[in-house]
Amino acid sequence: MMEELPEEPVPPKENPIPPPIPAPPPEKSPDEPTISLENLVEDYIRDNLRVGKWTKRTIKEYQNCFRVLKDFLGPDTPVRRIGTRKCRIIKSSS
């Protein structure tokens, strides 16, 4: 005995898994501690030296870039205050 087909085509089933919902950006508290540009640079250099990732030449190249950043922005600038606008100004002036 042959099974009868429905008169109208049946639409395919939708994907039962909904797309992920992006997480909201973290809220910034004005009292939240932040790291200065100087401390961030020191930590970054120290970490790359510790794992043996950089050569002496690489260190010198990065130190020159970091010096320009610190001269332009100030070494005590909180990192969270360095935004896109400031980065574009630095990029366009180099």
N, C-alpha and C positions, 0 to 999 in steps of 0.2 A: 504494500500500500504506500502510495506516494504522499508526502507531506505537502499541503497546500501553502503557497507563498502568500504573504499579505498583499492586498491590492495596492497600497501605497508603500513606497520605500521607507524603511525605518531609519531615522537619522542616527549617525554614530553616537555612541555614548561619549559624554564630555569627560575630560580628565577629572577624576575625583579629587586630585590633590590641588588645592588652590596655590597660586603663586605666593612666594614668601613676602611678608610685609616688612619693608625696611625699618630698621630700628631708628627711633628718633635720635637726633644728635644729643650728646651729653650736655646737660645744663652746666653753665659756667658760674661758679660762685665767685663773687668779688673777693672773698677771703681765701680762695683756693691758692695754695702756694704754687709758685712757678719757678722755673729754672731760668737763669740769665743766659744770654747768648754766650758769654765767656765760659760759664760752667758747662754748657752743652758742648761747645767745641772741645774743651779739655777732656770731657768724658768720652766723646766720639773718637778723638785721637788715641786716648789711653786704651779704649776697647779694641780698636783696630791693631794697635801695637801688641796688645796682650795675646790676641789670637794669631799673630804673625801674618796678618793679611796685607800689610803695607811694607814697601821697601823704603829706604831712606829718601829716594827721589820722590816717591809718592807723598811722603810726609811733607817735604818741602813744597810741593805743588799745592797741596791742600792748605798748608799754613799760609801761603800767599793769598789764597782765596778767602780764608777765614779772616785774615788781617784786614782785607778790603771790607768785608761785612762788618767787622767790629768798628772800623774807622767810620763807616757810613752810618751805622745804626747805633753805635755805642755799645761797649762791652757789657754794661749793666742792664741793657734792654731785656725785659721779660720776653721769652720766646713766644708766649701766647699773644703778644701784641704785634708780632711780625706777620703782617697779612699780605694778601696778593698784591695790593697796590704798592707797598714798599718793595716787594720782590721785583715787580715790573720796572720800577724806577731804577733799581740797582742793575737789572739786566740791560736796560736801555742805555745806561751810562757807561757800560763796559765795552 
